Amino acid sequence: MIATDQAPIVIDLLYGLPYQNLDVWQQDLNDFLDSGAHGVDLYQLIEMGNTPMGKMVEQGRLPEPADTMTKASMFEMG
């Protein structure tokens, strides 16, 4: 019998964010695994010119997001 009152839960995780180093990313992945969710989609932070985050980085209110090599490592970990 198929349950009709259930839906799969899929979590979106964004990697490469300011403050998100490899240790933080590993914890994000562990949290997903512990959550019981059915799946995960991984999305790389793509820096887009004139965004609020970009302005905050420019003003020194946020650290730089992860570089390409770090994001590649994050993706591999995922």
VENZI-V650826 format. One line per field, one symbol per residue. psi: psi as a letter, one per 30 degrees, with the letter a starting at -180 (. if undefined). burial: # if it has 16 or more other C-alpha atoms within 10 Angstrom, else .. A space follows every 50 residues. Layout:
psi = ???
burial = ???
This chain:
psi = kkkfgkkkkkkkkklglkfjaeeeeeeeeeeeeffglflkkkkkkjkjch leeeeeeefgfklklkleeeeeeeeee.
burial = ............#.###..###..#..##..#...........#...... ..##.........###....#..#...#
